[in-house]
Amino acid sequence: MDDDIIDKTVPEEEGYALDNRTVSAILLAVAAGDSARLAALLEQLHPADIADLLEQVDSGKRREILLMGGRQFDGEVLSELDEGLREEVIAFLPPDVLAEAVRDLESDDVVDLIEDLEQPQQEAILDALEVADRVAVEQALGYPDYSAGRLMQREVVRAPEHWTVGETIDHLRANKKTLPDQFYHVIVVDPGIRPVGYVTLGKLLSSKRSVRLTTLLEDSFRTIPVTQPESEVAYLFNQYHLISAPVVDEGGRLVGVITIDDAMNVLDEEHEEDYLKLAGVGDTSLSDKVLTTARGRFPWLMINLVTANVAASVIAQFQATIQQIVLLAVLMPIVASMGGNAGTQSLAVAVRALATRDLTSSNTWRVVRREALVGLLNGLAFGAMMGAVVALWFGEPMIGAVIAVALLLTLIGAAVGGVLIPIALERTGVDPAVASGPFVTTITDIVGFFVFLGIATMVLL
């Protein structure tokens, strides 16, 4: 087999990810200065895999790969690349290569690419576009951030409402060079260019030429205002299983279309953002600089330090009890840990349900009752287990009873708090994914320590 060809059979344990063998072959080609071999290796990779490769290597190797193999650079790579690396990659690309790369992109991909770049790099990309494409992109950039206008693509396949299937197919064939790379519907418009429905390609191709388009319209048809927040757009697609939807201006005229891939990207980004916020790391990636990463995590750690001191102050109120019964100090971390984990579990469920709109004002108390019952059952089970362990292991049945009751109450409180706190934060306009964690941790610690040490003081002293 030729050395320049890689076996495309993916090992079972690797799945569909970029495999180490391919990465090693590319890095060897770079080290040997073999640009022909590098180009052959990159040609076999999907743009998403090339983006992964550029994200995995350090800045020096990234620069070498781009300088040696970037003459046939695919613009889709920029779309797939982590936002934090786009500026660096664009700076490495020669102007003519960058121009050729962005010309092949749909307008929505160009908007997504340049909206977070610095002004000089935005101008470099805009200058590379054809006049009509540049105007379309600049118009899209004029819409609010994170709106349907930013998300949509301007390349639309439309047909007048009086056309037949035959007329539509003839039109598509005659204008195939101007069609989007991918589209799912033909949007039917009235004389004022206002959408009245759409027809799937499957129905279009399976119907007789004489059939009028208006008899094939889909029931799922919905229009999206150009200023609609993209989070609302993603919800619409996910809730009603849409494949594409037309975007309209204030007058109801067709200005673009949003496809399912873009809507699902928004949904994925929101889920990832919520996950990172819950962990207190915000919008971050593996390619961020050390100082940037440390600065982003500092506020979260500071909040946790403050809340830890609050919990410590609760413990200090029971210092005399702990001095007399030292075993309590051994058992305290168990109560705190169980409460923290129970609270985090409820918190994750609540934040996710709020994001997907499954948790609403109409079912709040049903969800709270459900979580309270879950906390009750787990509290009974783990309280009984821990009480038995303490009674048998340490020979202290009364302390076993104390920790059993403390675990029961703590797990109930943590479960309920994990739901109520994000709900309360959302209703006050605070992002629950950002602020819930420290509050839940603090409350579970305070409740756990106060209940455990309070009961111990009343019963044992």
Protein Blocks (a to p, Z undefined) as FASTA:
>chain_A
ZZkbccfbdcfklomaccfklmmmmmmmmmnopaklmmmmmmmpcfklmmmmmmmpcfkl
mmmmmmmmmmmccfklmmmpcfklmmmmmmmpcfklmmmmmmmpcfklmmmmmmmpcfkl
mmmmmmmpcfklmmmmmmmmmpcehifklmpcfbdcdddfkbcfklmmmmmmmmmmmpcf
bdfbdcdddfkopafbdcdfklmmmpcfklcfklmccfkbccddfklcfklmmmmmmmno
pabdcdddfkopafbdcdfklmmmmmmmmmmmmmmmmnonajadfkbcfklmmmmmmmmm
mmmmmmmmmmmmmmmmmmmmmmmmmmlmmmmmmmmmmmmmmmmmmmmmmmmmmmnomacf
klmmmmmmmmmmmmmmmmmmmmmmmmmmmmmmnopaklmmmmmmmmmmmmmmmmmmmmmm
mmmmmmnopafklmmmmmmmmmmmmmmmmmmmmmmmmmmZZ
